């Protein structure tokens, strides 16, 4: 069963694929597109749509990409 949480996976070429809660996938060209703030992680997608990581993905993102750097 597919989870409704947003998921980020890192591809071998250092690009990212963001899978949304409605099962759409968006290619993210680099880590720099992610905006970190006190209340979350966001990034802009096509057509100026803002994506936000939910709580579980926020903590996973911080653990995997920020603290392990």
N, CA, C and O atoms as a Tripos MOL2 file, in Angstrom:
@<TRIPOS>MOLECULE
protein
  276   275    69     0     0
PROTEIN
NO_CHARGES

@<TRIPOS>ATOM
      1 N           0.8430   -1.1800    0.0000 N.3       1 UNK1
      2 CA          0.0000    0.0000    0.0000 C.3       1 UNK1
      3 C           0.8860    1.2400    0.0000 C.2       1 UNK1
      4 O           1.8570    1.3090    0.7540 O.2       1 UNK1
      5 N           0.5630    2.2050   -0.8290 N.am      2 UNK2
      6 CA          1.3540    3.4230   -0.9440 C.3       2 UNK2
      7 C           1.0330    4.3810    0.1890 C.2       2 UNK2
      8 O          -0.1330    4.6500    0.4800 O.2       2 UNK2
      9 N           2.0730    4.8900    0.8200 N.am      3 UNK3
     10 CA          1.9220    5.8520    1.9020 C.3       3 UNK3
     11 C           1.5230    7.2060    1.3400 C.2       3 UNK3
     12 O           1.8600    7.5260    0.2000 O.2       3 UNK3
     13 N           0.8110    8.0040    2.1220 N.am      4 UNK4
     14 CA          0.4230    9.3460    1.7070 C.3       4 UNK4
     15 C           1.4670   10.3900    2.0890 C.2       4 UNK4
     16 O           1.2690   11.5840    1.8650 O.2       4 UNK4
     17 N           2.5660    9.9420    2.6590 N.am      5 UNK5
     18 CA          3.6290   10.8700    3.0480 C.3       5 UNK5
     19 C           4.4890   11.2080    1.8350 C.2       5 UNK5
     20 O           4.6710   10.3720    0.9490 O.2       5 UNK5
     21 N           5.0120   12.4170    1.7920 N.am      6 UNK6
     22 CA          5.9370   12.7770    0.7330 C.3       6 UNK6
     23 C           7.2480   12.0570    0.9860 C.2       6 UNK6
     24 O           7.6830   11.9070    2.1280 O.2       6 UNK6
     25 N           7.8660   11.6170   -0.0880 N.am      7 UNK7
     26 CA          9.1160   10.8980    0.0470 C.3       7 UNK7
     27 C          10.1590   11.5420   -0.8520 C.2       7 UNK7
     28 O           9.8580   11.9840   -1.9610 O.2       7 UNK7
     29 N          11.3690   11.5860   -0.3650 N.am      8 UNK8
     30 CA         12.4700   12.0910   -1.1690 C.3       8 UNK8
     31 C          13.4580   10.9630   -1.3430 C.2       8 UNK8
     32 O          13.8560   10.3110   -0.3780 O.2       8 UNK8
     33 N          13.8480   10.7400   -2.5730 N.am      9 UNK9
     34 CA         14.8820    9.7570   -2.8310 C.3       9 UNK9
     35 C          16.0020   10.4350   -3.6030 C.2       9 UNK9
     36 O          15.7520   11.2610   -4.4800 O.2       9 UNK9
     37 N          17.2120   10.0900   -3.2790 N.am     10 UNK10
     38 CA         18.3480   10.6800   -3.9630 C.3      10 UNK10
     39 C          18.7840    9.7490   -5.0780 C.2      10 UNK10
     40 O          19.0330    8.5650   -4.8470 O.2      10 UNK10
     41 N          18.8760   10.2810   -6.2810 N.am     11 UNK11
     42 CA         19.3140    9.5010   -7.4300 C.3      11 UNK11
     43 C          20.8420    9.4950   -7.4840 C.2      11 UNK11
     44 O          21.5000   10.2850   -6.8070 O.2      11 UNK11
     45 N          21.3870    8.6110   -8.2810 N.am     12 UNK12
     46 CA         22.8380    8.4830   -8.3770 C.3      12 UNK12
     47 C          23.5060    9.7470   -8.9060 C.2      12 UNK12
     48 O          24.6670    9.9960   -8.5780 O.2      12 UNK12
     49 N          22.8260   10.5460   -9.7020 N.am     13 UNK13
     50 CA         23.4240   11.7570  -10.2810 C.3      13 UNK13
     51 C          23.2130   12.9880   -9.4040 C.2      13 UNK13
     52 O          23.3680   14.1080   -9.8920 O.2      13 UNK13
     53 N          22.8730   12.8250   -8.1530 N.am     14 UNK14
     54 CA         22.6750   13.9030   -7.1740 C.3      14 UNK14
     55 C          21.4330   14.7430   -7.4390 C.2      14 UNK14
     56 O          21.2860   15.8140   -6.8500 O.2      14 UNK14
     57 N          20.5580   14.2980   -8.2890 N.am     15 UNK15
     58 CA         19.2630   14.9510   -8.4250 C.3      15 UNK15
     59 C          18.3010   14.2210   -7.4860 C.2      15 UNK15
     60 O          18.6330   13.1720   -6.9340 O.2      15 UNK15
     61 N          17.1180   14.7850   -7.3140 N.am     16 UNK16
     62 CA         16.1520   14.2060   -6.3890 C.3      16 UNK16
     63 C          14.8280   13.9940   -7.0950 C.2      16 UNK16
     64 O          14.5000   14.6840   -8.0600 O.2      16 UNK16
     65 N          14.0790   13.0350   -6.6020 N.am     17 UNK17
     66 CA         12.7100   12.8460   -7.0440 C.3      17 UNK17
     67 C          11.8190   13.0160   -5.8270 C.2      17 UNK17
     68 O          11.9880   12.3300   -4.8200 O.2      17 UNK17
     69 N          10.8780   13.9260   -5.9260 N.am     18 UNK18
     70 CA          9.9290   14.1370   -4.8410 C.3      18 UNK18
     71 C           8.6240   13.4690   -5.2440 C.2      18 UNK18
     72 O           8.0680   13.7570   -6.3040 O.2      18 UNK18
     73 N           8.1420   12.5770   -4.3930 N.am     19 UNK19
     74 CA          6.8700   11.9060   -4.6420 C.3      19 UNK19
     75 C           5.8570   12.4900   -3.6730 C.2      19 UNK19
     76 O           6.0330   12.4100   -2.4570 O.2      19 UNK19
     77 N           4.8070   13.0740   -4.2080 N.am     20 UNK20
     78 CA          3.8300   13.7740   -3.3830 C.3      20 UNK20
     79 C           2.7830   12.8320   -2.8050 C.2      20 UNK20
     80 O           2.7330   11.6470   -3.1360 O.2      20 UNK20
     81 N           1.9630   13.3810   -1.9470 N.am     21 UNK21
     82 CA          0.8950   12.5990   -1.3180 C.3      21 UNK21
     83 C          -0.1830   12.1910   -2.3190 C.2      21 UNK21
     84 O          -0.9970   11.3180   -2.0200 O.2      21 UNK21
     85 N          -0.2040   12.8040   -3.4940 N.am     22 UNK22
     86 CA         -1.1720   12.4140   -4.5280 C.3      22 UNK22
     87 C          -0.4870   11.6290   -5.6490 C.2      22 UNK22
     88 O          -0.9830   11.5530   -6.7730 O.2      22 UNK22
     89 N           0.6750   11.0450   -5.3060 N.am     23 UNK23
     90 CA          1.4410   10.1670   -6.1990 C.3      23 UNK23
     91 C           1.9440   10.8390   -7.4730 C.2      23 UNK23
     92 O           2.0990   10.1680   -8.4930 O.2      23 UNK23
     93 N           2.2030   12.1330   -7.4420 N.am     24 UNK24
     94 CA          2.8770   12.7800   -8.5600 C.3      24 UNK24
     95 C           4.3590   12.8240   -8.2450 C.2      24 UNK24
     96 O           4.7470   12.9370   -7.0830 O.2      24 UNK24
     97 N           5.1850   12.7350   -9.2700 N.am     25 UNK25
     98 CA          6.6250   12.7700   -9.0710 C.3      25 UNK25
     99 C           7.1930   14.0080   -9.7390 C.2      25 UNK25
    100 O           6.7970   14.3770  -10.8440 O.2      25 UNK25
    101 N           8.1340   14.6430   -9.0420 N.am     26 UNK26
    102 CA          8.7560   15.8660   -9.5340 C.3      26 UNK26
    103 C          10.2620   15.7070   -9.4430 C.2      26 UNK26
    104 O          10.7880   15.3270   -8.3980 O.2      26 UNK26
    105 N          10.9580   15.9980  -10.5360 N.am     27 UNK27
    106 CA         12.4190   15.9540  -10.5410 C.3      27 UNK27
    107 C          12.9470   17.2570   -9.9730 C.2      27 UNK27
    108 O          12.5460   18.3420  -10.3930 O.2      27 UNK27
    109 N          13.8410   17.1390   -9.0240 N.am     28 UNK28
    110 CA         14.4630   18.2880   -8.3830 C.3      28 UNK28
    111 C          15.9440   18.2320   -8.7610 C.2      28 UNK28
    112 O          16.6250   17.2440   -8.4870 O.2      28 UNK28
    113 N          16.4300   19.2910   -9.3880 N.am     29 UNK29
    114 CA         17.7720   19.2730   -9.9650 C.3      29 UNK29
    115 C          18.9010   19.3030   -8.9490 C.2      29 UNK29
    116 O          19.9760   18.7620   -9.2080 O.2      29 UNK29
    117 N          18.6760   19.9290   -7.7880 N.am     30 UNK30
    118 CA         19.7690   19.9980   -6.8220 C.3      30 UNK30
    119 C          19.2480   20.2290   -5.4100 C.2      30 UNK30
    120 O          18.1070   20.6410   -5.2000 O.2      30 UNK30
    121 N          20.1130   19.9530   -4.4630 N.am     31 UNK31
    122 CA         19.8070   20.1450   -3.0550 C.3      31 UNK31
    123 C          19.5010   21.6100   -2.7390 C.2      31 UNK31
    124 O          18.7130   21.8920   -1.8360 O.2      31 UNK31
    125 N          20.1100   22.5390   -3.4660 N.am     32 UNK32
    126 CA         19.9370   23.9650   -3.2100 C.3      32 UNK32
    127 C          18.4990   24.4490   -3.3990 C.2      32 UNK32
    128 O          18.1520   25.5300   -2.9210 O.2      32 UNK32
    129 N          17.6770   23.6940   -4.0680 N.am     33 UNK33
    130 CA         16.2690   24.0870   -4.2720 C.3      33 UNK33
    131 C          15.4540   23.9790   -2.9870 C.2      33 UNK33
    132 O          14.3970   24.6010   -2.8740 O.2      33 UNK33
    133 N          15.9320   23.1960   -2.0140 N.am     34 UNK34
    134 CA         15.2340   23.0300   -0.7450 C.3      34 UNK34
    135 C          15.4980   24.2430    0.1440 C.2      34 UNK34
    136 O          16.6380   24.6880    0.2750 O.2      34 UNK34
    137 N          14.4430   24.7700    0.7490 N.am     35 UNK35
    138 CA         14.5600   25.9220    1.6410 C.3      35 UNK35
    139 C          14.2670   25.4600    3.0630 C.2      35 UNK35
    140 O          13.1750   24.9750    3.3600 O.2      35 UNK35
    141 N          15.2560   25.6190    3.9350 N.am     36 UNK36
    142 CA         15.1020   25.2180    5.3260 C.3      36 UNK36
    143 C          14.6780   26.4120    6.1640 C.2      36 UNK36
    144 O          15.2340   27.5020    6.0290 O.2      36 UNK36
    145 N          13.6990   26.2080    7.0240 N.am     37 UNK37
    146 CA         13.2880   27.2420    7.9710 C.3      37 UNK37
    147 C          12.9810   26.5510    9.2960 C.2      37 UNK37
    148 O          13.0060   25.3230    9.3860 O.2      37 UNK37
    149 N          12.6920   27.3440   10.3150 N.am     38 UNK38
    150 CA         12.4060   26.7590   11.6380 C.3      38 UNK38
    151 C          11.1810   25.8610   11.6310 C.2      38 UNK38
    152 O          11.1090   24.8950   12.3910 O.2      38 UNK38
    153 N          10.2240   26.1750   10.7790 N.am     39 UNK39
    154 CA          8.9730   25.4080   10.8010 C.3      39 UNK39
    155 C           8.8360   24.4070    9.6630 C.2      39 UNK39
    156 O           7.7660   23.8190    9.5040 O.2      39 UNK39
    157 N           9.8780   24.1910    8.8650 N.am     40 UNK40
    158 CA          9.7560   23.1780    7.8390 C.3      40 UNK40
    159 C          10.7640   23.2780    6.7140 C.2      40 UNK40
    160 O          11.6550   24.1270    6.7130 O.2      40 UNK40
    161 N          10.5930   22.3850    5.7590 N.am     41 UNK41
    162 CA         11.3950   22.3400    4.5470 C.3      41 UNK41
    163 C          10.4280   22.5180    3.3820 C.2      41 UNK41
    164 O           9.4340   21.8000    3.2730 O.2      41 UNK41
    165 N          10.7250   23.4760    2.5190 N.am     42 UNK42
    166 CA          9.8680   23.7320    1.3650 C.3      42 UNK42
    167 C          10.7160   23.8250    0.1020 C.2      42 UNK42
    168 O          11.9380   23.9600    0.1670 O.2      42 UNK42
    169 N          10.0550   23.7500   -1.0370 N.am     43 UNK43
    170 CA         10.6900   24.0110   -2.3160 C.3      43 UNK43
    171 C           9.6170   24.3370   -3.3350 C.2      43 UNK43
    172 O           8.4620   23.9330   -3.1990 O.2      43 UNK43
    173 N          10.0180   25.0720   -4.3560 N.am     44 UNK44
    174 CA          9.0780   25.4480   -5.4070 C.3      44 UNK44
    175 C           9.1420   24.4210   -6.5370 C.2      44 UNK44
    176 O          10.2190   24.0180   -6.9770 O.2      44 UNK44
    177 N           7.9710   24.0140   -6.9880 N.am     45 UNK45
    178 CA          7.8510   23.0690   -8.0980 C.3      45 UNK45
    179 C           7.4130   23.8240   -9.3480 C.2      45 UNK45
    180 O           7.3420   25.0530   -9.3520 O.2      45 UNK45
    181 N           7.1270   23.0900  -10.3820 N.am     46 UNK46
    182 CA          6.6540   23.6920  -11.6340 C.3      46 UNK46
    183 C           5.3990   24.5210  -11.3870 C.2      46 UNK46
    184 O           4.6090   24.2190  -10.4920 O.2      46 UNK46
    185 N           5.2270   25.5420  -12.1690 N.am     47 UNK47
    186 CA          4.0650   26.4490  -12.0940 C.3      47 UNK47
    187 C           3.9200   27.1070  -10.7240 C.2      47 UNK47
    188 O           2.8070   27.3750  -10.2730 O.2      47 UNK47
    189 N           5.0550   27.3660  -10.0640 N.am     48 UNK48
    190 CA          5.0880   28.0430   -8.7660 C.3      48 UNK48
    191 C           4.2570   27.3600   -7.6820 C.2      48 UNK48
    192 O           3.6660   28.0240   -6.8300 O.2      48 UNK48
    193 N           4.2170   26.0490   -7.7200 N.am     49 UNK49
    194 CA          3.5520   25.2770   -6.6740 C.3      49 UNK49
    195 C           4.5710   25.0390   -5.5670 C.2      49 UNK49
    196 O           5.6760   24.5620   -5.8290 O.2      49 UNK49
    197 N           4.2050   25.3680   -4.3340 N.am     50 UNK50
    198 CA          5.1020   25.1710   -3.2030 C.3      50 UNK50
    199 C           4.8640   23.8010   -2.5780 C.2      50 UNK50
    200 O           3.7300   23.4420   -2.2570 O.2      50 UNK50
    201 N           5.9380   23.0450   -2.4080 N.am     51 UNK51
    202 CA          5.8610   21.7360   -1.7470 C.3      51 UNK51
    203 C           6.4290   21.8730   -0.3440 C.2      51 UNK51
    204 O           7.4390   22.5450   -0.1370 O.2      51 UNK51
    205 N           5.7800   21.2390    0.6100 N.am     52 UNK52
    206 CA          6.2320   21.2110    2.0040 C.3      52 UNK52
    207 C           6.3560   19.7770    2.4540 C.2      52 UNK52
    208 O           5.5060   18.9400    2.1510 O.2      52 UNK52
    209 N           7.4200   19.4990    3.1770 N.am     53 UNK53
    210 CA          7.5750   18.1580    3.7240 C.3      53 UNK53
    211 C           6.7350   18.0260    4.9800 C.2      53 UNK53
    212 O           6.6870   18.9400    5.8040 O.2      53 UNK53
    213 N           6.0720   16.8850    5.1250 N.am     54 UNK54
    214 CA          5.3090   16.6620    6.3470 C.3      54 UNK54
    215 C           6.2780   16.3770    7.4920 C.2      54 UNK54
    216 O           7.4850   16.2970    7.2660 O.2      54 UNK54
    217 N           5.7860   16.2280    8.6820 N.am     55 UNK55
    218 CA          6.6390   16.1030    9.8710 C.3      55 UNK55
    219 C           7.6280   14.9420    9.7690 C.2      55 UNK55
    220 O           8.8150   15.1230   10.0380 O.2      55 UNK55
    221 N           7.1640   13.7660    9.3900 N.am     56 UNK56
    222 CA          8.0560   12.6050    9.3050 C.3      56 UNK56
    223 C           9.1430   12.8240    8.2590 C.2      56 UNK56
    224 O          10.3080   12.5130    8.5050 O.2      56 UNK56
    225 N           8.7800   13.3480    7.1080 N.am     57 UNK57
    226 CA          9.7650   13.6010    6.0620 C.3      57 UNK57
    227 C          10.7190   14.7190    6.4540 C.2      57 UNK57
    228 O          11.8990   14.6810    6.1060 O.2      57 UNK57
    229 N          10.2140   15.7120    7.1760 N.am     58 UNK58
    230 CA         11.0640   16.8030    7.6590 C.3      58 UNK58
    231 C          12.1900   16.2440    8.5180 C.2      58 UNK58
    232 O          13.3540   16.5770    8.2940 O.2      58 UNK58
    233 N          11.8710   15.4050    9.4910 N.am     59 UNK59
    234 CA         12.8900   14.8420   10.3700 C.3      59 UNK59
    235 C          13.8260   13.9010    9.6170 C.2      59 UNK59
    236 O          15.0270   13.8870    9.8830 O.2      59 UNK59
    237 N          13.2970   13.1210    8.6880 N.am     60 UNK60
    238 CA         14.1260   12.2270    7.8800 C.3      60 UNK60
    239 C          15.0880   13.0400    7.0150 C.2      60 UNK60
    240 O          16.2620   12.6900    6.8890 O.2      60 UNK60
    241 N          14.5870   14.1280    6.4200 N.am     61 UNK61
    242 CA         15.4060   15.0060    5.5870 C.3      61 UNK61
    243 C          16.5390   15.6140    6.4100 C.2      61 UNK61
    244 O          17.6930   15.5990    5.9820 O.2      61 UNK61
    245 N          16.2170   16.1490    7.5930 N.am     62 UNK62
    246 CA         17.2280   16.7520    8.4550 C.3      62 UNK62
    247 C          18.2770   15.7130    8.8550 C.2      62 UNK62
    248 O          19.4770   15.9840    8.8040 O.2      62 UNK62
    249 N          17.8220   14.5330    9.2510 N.am     63 UNK63
    250 CA         18.7450   13.4840    9.6740 C.3      63 UNK63
    251 C          19.6460   13.0240    8.5320 C.2      63 UNK63
    252 O          20.8470   12.8410    8.7290 O.2      63 UNK63
    253 N          19.0870   12.8390    7.3560 N.am     64 UNK64
    254 CA         19.8460   12.2820    6.2450 C.3      64 UNK64
    255 C          20.7240   13.2960    5.5210 C.2      64 UNK64
    256 O          21.8430   12.9740    5.1220 O.2      64 UNK64
    257 N          20.2240   14.5180    5.3500 N.am     65 UNK65
    258 CA         20.9460   15.4810    4.5210 C.3      65 UNK65
    259 C          21.6340   16.6060    5.2880 C.2      65 UNK65
    260 O          22.5880   17.1960    4.7800 O.2      65 UNK65
    261 N          21.1800   16.9100    6.4780 N.am     66 UNK66
    262 CA         21.7570   18.0350    7.2120 C.3      66 UNK66
    263 C          22.7490   17.5370    8.2630 C.2      66 UNK66
    264 O          23.9050   17.9610    8.2680 O.2      66 UNK66
    265 N          22.3180   16.6560    9.1390 N.am     67 UNK67
    266 CA         23.2010   16.2220   10.2240 C.3      67 UNK67
    267 C          24.2910   15.2460    9.7760 C.2      67 UNK67
    268 O          25.3240   15.1420   10.4370 O.2      67 UNK67
    269 N          24.0830   14.5360    8.6800 N.am     68 UNK68
    270 CA         25.0850   13.5790    8.2300 C.3      68 UNK68
    271 C          26.0910   14.1950    7.2590 C.2      68 UNK68
    272 O          26.9930   13.5030    6.7850 O.2      68 UNK68
    273 N          25.9470   15.4850    6.9580 N.am     69 UNK69
    274 CA         26.8800   16.1570    6.0390 C.3      69 UNK69
    275 C          28.1900   16.4580    6.7020 C.2      69 UNK69
    276 O          29.0850   17.0210    6.0720 O.2      69 UNK69
@<TRIPOS>BOND
     1     1     2 1
     2     2     3 1
     3     3     4 2
     4     3     5 am
     5     5     6 1
     6     6     7 1
     7     7     8 2
     8     7     9 am
     9     9    10 1
    10    10    11 1
    11    11    12 2
    12    11    13 am
    13    13    14 1
    14    14    15 1
    15    15    16 2
    16    15    17 am
    17    17    18 1
    18    18    19 1
    19    19    20 2
    20    19    21 am
    21    21    22 1
    22    22    23 1
    23    23    24 2
    24    23    25 am
    25    25    26 1
    26    26    27 1
    27    27    28 2
    28    27    29 am
    29    29    30 1
    30    30    31 1
    31    31    32 2
    32    31    33 am
    33    33    34 1
    34    34    35 1
    35    35    36 2
    36    35    37 am
    37    37    38 1
    38    38    39 1
    39    39    40 2
    40    39    41 am
    41    41    42 1
    42    42    43 1
    43    43    44 2
    44    43    45 am
    45    45    46 1
    46    46    47 1
    47    47    48 2
    48    47    49 am
    49    49    50 1
    50    50    51 1
    51    51    52 2
    52    51    53 am
    53    53    54 1
    54    54    55 1
    55    55    56 2
    56    55    57 am
    57    57    58 1
    58    58    59 1
    59    59    60 2
    60    59    61 am
    61    61    62 1
    62    62    63 1
    63    63    64 2
    64    63    65 am
    65    65    66 1
    66    66    67 1
    67    67    68 2
    68    67    69 am
    69    69    70 1
    70    70    71 1
    71    71    72 2
    72    71    73 am
    73    73    74 1
    74    74    75 1
    75    75    76 2
    76    75    77 am
    77    77    78 1
    78    78    79 1
    79    79    80 2
    80    79    81 am
    81    81    82 1
    82    82    83 1
    83    83    84 2
    84    83    85 am
    85    85    86 1
    86    86    87 1
    87    87    88 2
    88    87    89 am
    89    89    90 1
    90    90    91 1
    91    91    92 2
    92    91    93 am
    93    93    94 1
    94    94    95 1
    95    95    96 2
    96    95    97 am
    97    97    98 1
    98    98    99 1
    99    99   100 2
   100    99   101 am
   101   101   102 1
   102   102   103 1
   103   103   104 2
   104   103   105 am
   105   105   106 1
   106   106   107 1
   107   107   108 2
   108   107   109 am
   109   109   110 1
   110   110   111 1
   111   111   112 2
   112   111   113 am
   113   113   114 1
   114   114   115 1
   115   115   116 2
   116   115   117 am
   117   117   118 1
   118   118   119 1
   119   119   120 2
   120   119   121 am
   121   121   122 1
   122   122   123 1
   123   123   124 2
   124   123   125 am
   125   125   126 1
   126   126   127 1
   127   127   128 2
   128   127   129 am
   129   129   130 1
   130   130   131 1
   131   131   132 2
   132   131   133 am
   133   133   134 1
   134   134   135 1
   135   135   136 2
   136   135   137 am
   137   137   138 1
   138   138   139 1
   139   139   140 2
   140   139   141 am
   141   141   142 1
   142   142   143 1
   143   143   144 2
   144   143   145 am
   145   145   146 1
   146   146   147 1
   147   147   148 2
   148   147   149 am
   149   149   150 1
   150   150   151 1
   151   151   152 2
   152   151   153 am
   153   153   154 1
   154   154   155 1
   155   155   156 2
   156   155   157 am
   157   157   158 1
   158   158   159 1
   159   159   160 2
   160   159   161 am
   161   161   162 1
   162   162   163 1
   163   163   164 2
   164   163   165 am
   165   165   166 1
   166   166   167 1
   167   167   168 2
   168   167   169 am
   169   169   170 1
   170   170   171 1
   171   171   172 2
   172   171   173 am
   173   173   174 1
   174   174   175 1
   175   175   176 2
   176   175   177 am
   177   177   178 1
   178   178   179 1
   179   179   180 2
   180   179   181 am
   181   181   182 1
   182   182   183 1
   183   183   184 2
   184   183   185 am
   185   185   186 1
   186   186   187 1
   187   187   188 2
   188   187   189 am
   189   189   190 1
   190   190   191 1
   191   191   192 2
   192   191   193 am
   193   193   194 1
   194   194   195 1
   195   195   196 2
   196   195   197 am
   197   197   198 1
   198   198   199 1
   199   199   200 2
   200   199   201 am
   201   201   202 1
   202   202   203 1
   203   203   204 2
   204   203   205 am
   205   205   206 1
   206   206   207 1
   207   207   208 2
   208   207   209 am
   209   209   210 1
   210   210   211 1
   211   211   212 2
   212   211   213 am
   213   213   214 1
   214   214   215 1
   215   215   216 2
   216   215   217 am
   217   217   218 1
   218   218   219 1
   219   219   220 2
   220   219   221 am
   221   221   222 1
   222   222   223 1
   223   223   224 2
   224   223   225 am
   225   225   226 1
   226   226   227 1
   227   227   228 2
   228   227   229 am
   229   229   230 1
   230   230   231 1
   231   231   232 2
   232   231   233 am
   233   233   234 1
   234   234   235 1
   235   235   236 2
   236   235   237 am
   237   237   238 1
   238   238   239 1
   239   239   240 2
   240   239   241 am
   241   241   242 1
   242   242   243 1
   243   243   244 2
   244   243   245 am
   245   245   246 1
   246   246   247 1
   247   247   248 2
   248   247   249 am
   249   249   250 1
   250   250   251 1
   251   251   252 2
   252   251   253 am
   253   253   254 1
   254   254   255 1
   255   255   256 2
   256   255   257 am
   257   257   258 1
   258   258   259 1
   259   259   260 2
   260   259   261 am
   261   261   262 1
   262   262   263 1
   263   263   264 2
   264   263   265 am
   265   265   266 1
   266   266   267 1
   267   267   268 2
   268   267   269 am
   269   269   270 1
   270   270   271 1
   271   271   272 2
   272   271   273 am
   273   273   274 1
   274   274   275 1
   275   275   276 2
@<TRIPOS>SUBSTRUCTURE
     1 UNK1         2 RESIDUE 1 A UNK
     2 UNK2         6 RESIDUE 1 A UNK
     3 UNK3        10 RESIDUE 1 A UNK
     4 UNK4        14 RESIDUE 1 A UNK
     5 UNK5        18 RESIDUE 1 A UNK
     6 UNK6        22 RESIDUE 1 A UNK
     7 UNK7        26 RESIDUE 1 A UNK
     8 UNK8        30 RESIDUE 1 A UNK
     9 UNK9        34 RESIDUE 1 A UNK
    10 UNK10       38 RESIDUE 1 A UNK
    11 UNK11       42 RESIDUE 1 A UNK
    12 UNK12       46 RESIDUE 1 A UNK
    13 UNK13       50 RESIDUE 1 A UNK
    14 UNK14       54 RESIDUE 1 A UNK
    15 UNK15       58 RESIDUE 1 A UNK
    16 UNK16       62 RESIDUE 1 A UNK
    17 UNK17       66 RESIDUE 1 A UNK
    18 UNK18       70 RESIDUE 1 A UNK
    19 UNK19       74 RESIDUE 1 A UNK
    20 UNK20       78 RESIDUE 1 A UNK
    21 UNK21       82 RESIDUE 1 A UNK
    22 UNK22       86 RESIDUE 1 A UNK
    23 UNK23       90 RESIDUE 1 A UNK
    24 UNK24       94 RESIDUE 1 A UNK
    25 UNK25       98 RESIDUE 1 A UNK
    26 UNK26      102 RESIDUE 1 A UNK
    27 UNK27      106 RESIDUE 1 A UNK
    28 UNK28      110 RESIDUE 1 A UNK
    29 UNK29      114 RESIDUE 1 A UNK
    30 UNK30      118 RESIDUE 1 A UNK
    31 UNK31      122 RESIDUE 1 A UNK
    32 UNK32      126 RESIDUE 1 A UNK
    33 UNK33      130 RESIDUE 1 A UNK
    34 UNK34      134 RESIDUE 1 A UNK
    35 UNK35      138 RESIDUE 1 A UNK
    36 UNK36      142 RESIDUE 1 A UNK
    37 UNK37      146 RESIDUE 1 A UNK
    38 UNK38      150 RESIDUE 1 A UNK
    39 UNK39      154 RESIDUE 1 A UNK
    40 UNK40      158 RESIDUE 1 A UNK
    41 UNK41      162 RESIDUE 1 A UNK
    42 UNK42      166 RESIDUE 1 A UNK
    43 UNK43      170 RESIDUE 1 A UNK
    44 UNK44      174 RESIDUE 1 A UNK
    45 UNK45      178 RESIDUE 1 A UNK
    46 UNK46      182 RESIDUE 1 A UNK
    47 UNK47      186 RESIDUE 1 A UNK
    48 UNK48      190 RESIDUE 1 A UNK
    49 UNK49      194 RESIDUE 1 A UNK
    50 UNK50      198 RESIDUE 1 A UNK
    51 UNK51      202 RESIDUE 1 A UNK
    52 UNK52      206 RESIDUE 1 A UNK
    53 UNK53      210 RESIDUE 1 A UNK
    54 UNK54      214 RESIDUE 1 A UNK
    55 UNK55      218 RESIDUE 1 A UNK
    56 UNK56      222 RESIDUE 1 A UNK
    57 UNK57      226 RESIDUE 1 A UNK
    58 UNK58      230 RESIDUE 1 A UNK
    59 UNK59      234 RESIDUE 1 A UNK
    60 UNK60      238 RESIDUE 1 A UNK
    61 UNK61      242 RESIDUE 1 A UNK
    62 UNK62      246 RESIDUE 1 A UNK
    63 UNK63      250 RESIDUE 1 A UNK
    64 UNK64      254 RESIDUE 1 A UNK
    65 UNK65      258 RESIDUE 1 A UNK
    66 UNK66      262 RESIDUE 1 A UNK
    67 UNK67      266 RESIDUE 1 A UNK
    68 UNK68      270 RESIDUE 1 A UNK
    69 UNK69      274 RESIDUE 1 A UNK
